[in-house]
């Protein structure tokens, strides 16, 4: 049996920052790896101070 998680991020006021070049920082159409990991950790109840988990 395959186990997977499927979810869609929807946030009209959300902004996912891209790499800044000079003074310009554009918004990406999708979240970065750290944002997705933060959302998943939050959903699992893992706090920022719990780095080991």
N, C-alpha and C positions, 0 to 999 in steps of 0.2 A: 504494500500500500504506500503510495507516495504522500508525503506530508509537506505542505508548503503553506506560506502565508501570502496572501494577495491583498493589497490595500491601495487606495488612491488618495493622494494628498490634494486637498482643495482649500485654498486660502486666498481670497481676492486681495488681501492686504499683505500677504507673505512676500518676502523678497529673499532670493537665494543669491548671495554675492559671488561674483566671479573674481578672478585674480585682478588686482588693481594695477594699472599701468599709468604711472604719473599720478595725476589727480583724479582721473576718471575710474570709476568702479561701476561696471554694468551688472545688471541682474540676469541670472541664468534662468532658463525655463524649468529647471529641475533642481532638487536639493543635492547638496554634496554628500559624500560618504559620512562625514561626522554628523550632519543633521539627521540622516536616516538612523544612524546608530543611537543618537540621542533620543529620537522619538521611540525607537524600540525599547531602549533601556527604561525610559519613563513608563511605557506601557507595562513593563515587567516589574515596576516598582523599585528600580535600582536608582539610588541617588548619586549625585556627582562625586561625593566623598568616598563612595564604595568602588574604588578603582579596580580592586581585585575581581569583583563580580563582573 
